[in-house]
């Protein structure tokens, strides 16, 4: 599929119908039932320079801003989401350098500059995974860290019907397809885990940690009986990767 069509479709959705935020996919949560507070992938970020890829309405930026980084930057494809992020931070007397651009494109972000680049449920929207990882690597200092989460590809392959799970699509199918959300439409592609791992290696990263196991304690605390919780008890619905630039 033409990447310009993907960008146009997805940016239009986030500009017009995008949710303010989805509670499970902003920090301190990496996705359904996986949290930074338990896994401590960032550690102490005080005095560090951070860049978020796909900041949405700024909820994860707010979480990071309250932990005393020296600089906070973010990029998002949606002008409206960037505006929401700026409003959210301003209301808390906080700030970040916000850039409206597809993550795949050069947009004035400094090179060899950041201690952390992170992305919470946004990296999968890229139309050029290898190019995006290479670009992210160029933003990071040597030895710096890239952390991202996304929907687990197995989760996207499985349909549920009265507690029975069946495959609805091939795990190996990475083609883009339309998804109806909130009376709008997004375009999505489900990449294999190996696609992410190999793209990271090609971009000069080494993986330090990968998380795909559901946190049972979070589910018990929330007493969640949703379809997502039922899925998460059987197979991974989210994966998180922490990688370091060589």
Secondary structure, DSSP 4 states (H G I P E B T S, - for coil): --HHHHHHHHHHHHHHT--S--GGGSTTEEETTEEHHHH-SS---TT-EEEEES-TTSHHHHHHHTTT-SEEEEEES-HHHHHHHHHHHHHTT---EEEES-TTS--SPPSS-EEEEEEES-GGG-S-HHHHHHHHHHHEEEEEEEEEEEE-HHHHHEEEETTEEEE-S-TT---EEEEEETTEEEEEE---HHHHHHHHHHTTEEEEEEE-S--HHHHHHHT--SHHHHHHTTS-SEEEEEEEE-
